[in-house]
């Protein structure tokens, strides 16, 4: 079993628990063929991301966000942003997430975990982020805004659990789709 698939299942369970208060029955699951050839073809934009809603109750999240999950990559860290290295994995992950989100007409959401660390969640910096989520407490939890230059939107990074402890399903439902 691939490490990415296991992480995607873990994220799907966490999102199910966030929405329903229970780990089962699942309302989110990993995208069939995640990372496969079908997911990169333009005519398959409905297959964007690594997480999908498998029950109508959960569709509001995946209608708005293209959710990409990445784990592993032991040498990847945010300090790489300040080095002149050819491949900065986090930037590459964010670029893929944004590109796929744009094709699917969704907002990008990156969920990343380095081995031994907590999951973090990156979303596009929206000028009205706190207004969009109607969660003013977001300003009170640690976050990191990462700017990659003019060609990619800034990414705001939160601890995954902190974010979903504050942002409730109705907050997401109030965000207009792209």
Secondary structure, 3 states (H helix, E strand, C coil): CCHHHHHHHHHHHHHHHHHHCCCCCCCEEECCCCCCHHHHCHHHHHHCCCEEECCHHHHHHHHHEEEEEEECCCCCCHHHHHCCCCCCHHHHHHHHHHHHHHHHCCEEEEEEECCCCCCEEEEECCCCHHHHHCCHHHHHCCEEEECCCCCCCCEEEEEHHHHHHHCCHHHHHCCCCC
